[in-house]
Structure formats: C-alpha cells, structure tokens
Amino acid sequence: MKSMFRPLIVLFAVLTAITGIAYPAVMTAFGQAVFNRQANGSLMEQNGKVVGSALIGQQFDAPKYFWGRLSATSPNPYNASGSSASNIGPLNSALTDNVKGRLDALKAAGTDMSQPVPVDLVTASGSGLDPEITPAAAAYQVARVAKVRNLPAADVQALVDRYTTGRQFGILGEPRVNVLKLNLALDGMQPS
C-alpha cells in the first residue's frame, strides 16, 4: 500500500510546484514586463493621485461631465467585486423604470431631449461596469457639457473625437469613448 501512495505524493508535489508556483510566477513576471499598465489595473492619475481605472466605469452625474452607462451593481454602483448583469428582461417593469429614471436625470441636467437618446445612456452593460460609451452617446451630451462649462461645442466635440477609440485591429469591436479619460481631459480645458 505504501508503494501506491509514494508516486501519488510525488506527482502531487510536482504538479503543485509547476501549476501553483512556477506557472503563476512566470505569468506574473511576463505580465509585469510586457503589460505592466494593464497588469496593475490601468490606473488613471490626476495631479499624482489615483482617480480610477480605465477598465471600470465610474459614476458621473454632474451636468458638467459626460455620463457613462448605468451600473447594474447594487447597492453600490460600479462595484467591481459585485460585477454582474442585472438580468432584467425587456418586459420587466424594473427596466422601464430604470430607463425612465435615467431619461428624467438627463432632462434635469439640461440635456437636449429633442433627438433620440442612445440606448447605452439608459441601460446597463452586461457586466454593469462598462467604462465606455458609443461616440453617439458622447456626441449626444456635447451641447449640455459645453453649455455648463462655458466652452464652445466644437471644442468639446473635438475632445470627444480625440478620445474616440476605433475598432481593435480595424475589425474587432465597435468605436468607443472611455468616459473617465474624456472627463479628465475635459477638466483640463479652460472656459472661453
């Protein structure tokens, strides 16, 4: 019986060393060497202080900022440890209430409601943490942000255009705008 356990124990020790120590150490070293920024959370700094991550949405609800997608995490919005979809179907009254609430908030903030509202401004993403919006959603908010900040709308739109990221490798995904990066750049603009 002892002869049966010896190979099992040796195999367990070898696999533990490979998969539990060597592989994680190599992958951590590779990540730090090649993808340092991403491996450390893609943190964004302003004036030497970390203000967020480019990978996780943040709540912006002041009229002077561009707003991102709604967060599906509750009770704390944009809680990365609570990432999940809302699982609210299109026939669920809670979805209708969420959309109406966001429409009311956009209107109260001074957003021009004469055009159709881009869907990503009134719904949550699959993870509930999406840091990006479509260029259409950003363009929809340009007039409000420009007016509140006393900036020319053309300058704000140019900033949106500068922070619009195209498809990855020209074919993957859709064009998008990172809300945190855009708002940090917006804070750096001076009113006219």
ChimeraX attribute file (.defattr): number of C-alpha atoms within 10 A of each C-alpha:
attribute: neighborCount
match mode: 1-to-1
recipient: residues
	/A:1	5
	/A:2	6
	/A:3	7
	/A:4	8
	/A:5	10
	/A:6	11
	/A:7	11
	/A:8	11
	/A:9	11
	/A:10	11
	/A:11	12
	/A:12	12
	/A:13	12
	/A:14	12
	/A:15	13
	/A:16	13
	/A:17	12
	/A:18	13
	/A:19	11
	/A:20	12
	/A:21	11
	/A:22	13
	/A:23	13
	/A:24	12
	/A:25	13
	/A:26	11
	/A:27	11
	/A:28	14
	/A:29	13
	/A:30	13
	/A:31	15
	/A:32	14
	/A:33	11
	/A:34	10
	/A:35	13
	/A:36	14
	/A:37	13
	/A:38	14
	/A:39	14
	/A:40	11
	/A:41	13
	/A:42	15
	/A:43	16
	/A:44	17
	/A:45	13
	/A:46	11
	/A:47	6
	/A:48	7
	/A:49	9
	/A:50	10
	/A:51	14
	/A:52	17
	/A:53	18
	/A:54	19
	/A:55	18
	/A:56	21
	/A:57	26
	/A:58	24
	/A:59	17
	/A:60	16
	/A:61	13
	/A:62	11
	/A:63	20
	/A:64	20
	/A:65	22
	/A:66	25
	/A:67	25
	/A:68	28
	/A:69	27
	/A:70	25
	/A:71	26
	/A:72	25
	/A:73	20
	/A:74	13
	/A:75	8
	/A:76	10
	/A:77	17
	/A:78	23
	/A:79	18
	/A:80	15
	/A:81	7
	/A:82	16
	/A:83	17
	/A:84	17
	/A:85	15
	/A:86	18
	/A:87	10
	/A:88	13
	/A:89	10
	/A:90	9
	/A:91	8
	/A:92	10
	/A:93	11
	/A:94	13
	/A:95	18
	/A:96	16
	/A:97	11
	/A:98	15
	/A:99	18
	/A:100	13
	/A:101	13
	/A:102	17
	/A:103	17
	/A:104	13
	/A:105	14
	/A:106	21
	/A:107	12
	/A:108	11
	/A:109	16
	/A:110	15
	/A:111	19
	/A:112	16
	/A:113	12
	/A:114	6
	/A:115	7
	/A:116	8
	/A:117	16
	/A:118	16
	/A:119	14
	/A:120	17
	/A:121	22
	/A:122	21
	/A:123	20
	/A:124	23
	/A:125	19
	/A:126	14
	/A:127	17
	/A:128	25
	/A:129	27
	/A:130	23
	/A:131	25
	/A:132	28
	/A:133	24
	/A:134	22
	/A:135	20
	/A:136	16
	/A:137	22
	/A:138	27
	/A:139	17
	/A:140	21
	/A:141	23
	/A:142	24
	/A:143	20
	/A:144	21
	/A:145	26
	/A:146	21
	/A:147	15
	/A:148	15
	/A:149	20
	/A:150	13
	/A:151	16
	/A:152	15
	/A:153	17
	/A:154	12
	/A:155	13
	/A:156	22
	/A:157	19
	/A:158	12
	/A:159	17
	/A:160	24
	/A:161	15
	/A:162	11
	/A:163	17
	/A:164	20
	/A:165	16
	/A:166	15
	/A:167	12
	/A:168	10
	/A:169	7
	/A:170	9
	/A:171	8
	/A:172	9
	/A:173	10
	/A:174	12
	/A:175	16
	/A:176	20
	/A:177	23
	/A:178	24
	/A:179	29
	/A:180	26
	/A:181	17
	/A:182	21
	/A:183	18
	/A:184	15
	/A:185	14
	/A:186	19
	/A:187	12
	/A:188	8
	/A:189	14
	/A:190	9
	/A:191	10
	/A:192	7
